[in-house]
Each structure stands twice: as C-alpha cells, then as structure tokens.
C-alpha cells in the first residue's frame, strides 16, 4: 500500500483524507499494525490507480488476513466517525483528556452513561442506548485491565452537573475516586477559582512508536474531527499543559471529589 501511494505521488495526509481517516492510522495500516475495511481499501486503490486485477487480489488478501476489531460486533452502534476514534484509542499508548461538560466515557458508570445518552437533543431508541452503553463499558477495559495511561483534567462543572440526578452523580463521583487510585491514571480538577476557561473538550492520543504523530480528537454535535498537523498538536499540547498547571494536584482533586460525595450524601 505504501508503494502504491508513493507511486501515485500522495503523502499520508493527502491519502488519508480520501477515507476520512488520520495520517497516523494510515501509517499503521501501511506498516501492518492496523487493519483496514474493504470499502476504504477499495477507495485507496482506486485513488492510487491500481490495476483492477491487483485491486481484487489486495481486497481478497485484506479480507482473509484482517482481524476484526472487537468493537465491530456492535454494528451501527458505532458510527463511522467514532469507529476511527475507537480504533485509535485501542492502539494508543496514552491519552491526555480535558473535559468541560461530562465525565469522560472511559470513566463513566453505566447509569451515568445511560443518563448522558437519554439527555441528548435527539434521544436514541432504548435498544440503541443499551448497545452504546455496553460499548462504552467494554472500552473501559483499556484503563482497568490493560493499563492505558491517562492524564485527565476535569472542569469542576463536570463534577457538579447532576447528570441523571443526585444518586447517579454520587455514584459517578465515587467511581472517579476509584479510577484516580489506579497507577496508570492521573486525575486533576480545574476549579472554578482558576477563573474562566473557554477551551472545549479534547483528547490527545499518543502512540507507542516514536515516529507516530499524536492525534487530537475533538468531538462535536456533528461527530468529531481529527487534528494531526504538527502545529495543531503542539498548540493543543501547550493548552493541556496550561490546564494541568492551573488545575489542583491529584491529591487535592481527590479530596475535592470526596467532599462533593459527602455533600450529596
């Protein structure tokens, strides 16, 4: 695939745009670290102007050799734009997360996750919510069992917004305290006293390889966007460093969360 791309005179970034993917993910596809869906493979082969007989052979080879991602069993409960994120997340060495609205999905309790989906402007059908909640719970194995390294900064508003009601929030805060005790997690709270923060939520996805460029994921109402240009990654990394510096340290953050639990109780 790399030879085909280079023969077509395309960079990784240019080729990735044709399948709405990221530079880093396409790089891992080319080095055999990630699989690729048949439709995306066909698109790239056509863009590269590969002869039809070679296209057919490549598609057959991909279908025979590719291991299906565990999340594919959830079918259309994983939108195409989010499937890219779940794939990147599953390959990550670490995440740097800032949340200003909700508890991050990898930290949510089942009841809290369900309440978030129910609060959507366009509510999903009950069975669709069930599937998405199960997916979210399964993703958490990356943190609790596989030791994915996460540095998280949560705005104080996240801790006080009673998603699902007081009892759901109380249990969610207790869950955060459990998560904060994990050796692979650094959890900080950005207090109201830090002043105004106009930054929206974002996630920096880091990968094991030194040559692998980090990817910034920004979720919005229409789906999500991926930023991977060096200047974009640098800018977002500086913003995250600023947020960590302004936030309470991990011990003070845990004390704050525990205090909120007592308030609700």
Residue pairs with C-beta under 8 A, 6 or more apart in sequence:
1 29
1 30
1 44
1 58
2 30
4 44
4 45
4 48
4 50
5 12
5 15
5 30
5 44
5 48
7 48
8 15
8 47
8 48
8 49
10 47
10 48
12 23
12 26
12 27
12 30
13 23
13 228
13 229
15 26
15 44
15 47
15 48
16 22
16 23
16 25
16 26
18 43
18 44
18 47
19 26
19 40
19 43
19 44
20 80
20 81
20 84
21 40
21 84
22 84
22 88
22 215
22 226
22 228
23 213
23 215
23 228
24 88
24 207
24 212
24 213
24 214
24 215
24 228
25 34
25 84
25 87
25 88
25 215
27 212
28 34
28 91
28 207
28 212
29 35
29 36
33 91
34 87
34 91
35 62
35 66
35 67
35 68
35 69
36 62
36 66
38 59
38 62
38 63
41 58
41 59
41 62
42 55
42 59
45 54
45 55
45 58
45 59
46 55
50 58
69 83
69 86
69 87
69 90
70 90
70 138
71 78
71 83
71 86
71 87
71 90
71 135
71 138
71 139
72 78
74 131
74 132
74 134
74 135
75 131
77 128
77 131
77 132
77 135
78 86
78 135
79 223
81 223
81 224
82 223
82 224
84 226
85 217
85 224
86 135
86 139
88 205
88 215
88 217
89 95
89 139
89 142
89 205
90 142
91 207
92 148
92 205
92 206
92 207
93 148
93 149
93 206
93 207
93 208
94 148
94 149
94 150
94 151
94 206
95 106
95 148
95 149
95 150
95 151
95 152
95 203
95 204
95 205
95 206
96 150
96 151
96 152
96 203
96 204
96 206
96 237
96 240
97 104
97 150
97 151
97 152
97 153
97 201
97 202
97 203
97 204
98 152
98 153
98 154
98 155
98 199
98 201
98 202
98 203
98 239
98 240
98 243
99 152
99 153
99 154
99 155
99 158
99 201
100 155
100 157
100 158
100 197
100 199
100 200
100 201
101 155
101 157
101 158
101 161
101 201
102 108
102 116
102 158
102 161
102 163
103 112
103 154
103 158
103 163
103 172
103 176
104 152
104 154
105 113
105 136
105 139
106 139
106 140
106 142
106 143
106 148
106 150
107 140
107 143
107 152
107 175
107 176
107 179
108 116
108 136
108 140
108 172
108 175
109 168
109 171
109 172
109 175
110 133
110 137
111 164
111 168
111 171
111 172
112 163
112 164
112 168
112 169
112 171
112 172
112 175
113 132
113 133
113 136
113 137
114 129
114 133
114 164
115 163
115 164
115 165
115 168
116 163
116 164
117 123
117 124
117 129
117 132
117 133
118 129
119 163
124 132
142 148
143 150
143 179
143 182
143 184
143 185
144 182
147 183
147 184
148 184
149 184
149 185
150 184
150 185
150 186
151 186
151 240
151 244
152 185
152 186
152 187
152 188
153 188
153 189
153 190
153 240
153 243
153 244
153 247
154 176
154 187
154 188
154 189
154 190
155 189
155 190
155 197
156 189
156 190
156 191
156 192
156 256
157 192
159 173
159 176
159 189
159 256
159 257
159 260
160 260
161 169
162 168
162 169
163 169
163 172
164 172
166 264
167 264
169 264
170 261
170 264
170 265
173 257
173 260
173 261
173 264
174 261
176 187
176 257
177 254
177 257
177 258
177 261
179 185
179 187
180 187
180 250
180 253
180 254
180 257
186 250
187 250
187 253
187 254
188 244
188 247
188 248
188 249
188 250
188 253
189 247
189 248
189 252
189 253
189 256
189 257
190 197
190 243
190 246
190 247
190 248
191 247
191 248
191 256
194 246
194 247
197 243
197 246
199 239
199 243
200 218
201 218
201 219
202 216
202 217
202 218
202 236
202 239
202 240
203 216
203 217
203 218
204 214
204 215
204 216
204 233
204 236
204 237
204 240
205 214
205 215
205 216
205 217
206 214
207 214
213 228
213 230
213 233
214 228
214 233
214 237
215 226
215 227
215 228
215 233
216 226
216 227
216 228
216 232
216 233
216 236
217 224
217 225
217 226
217 227
218 224
218 225
218 226
218 227
227 233
227 236
247 253
248 256
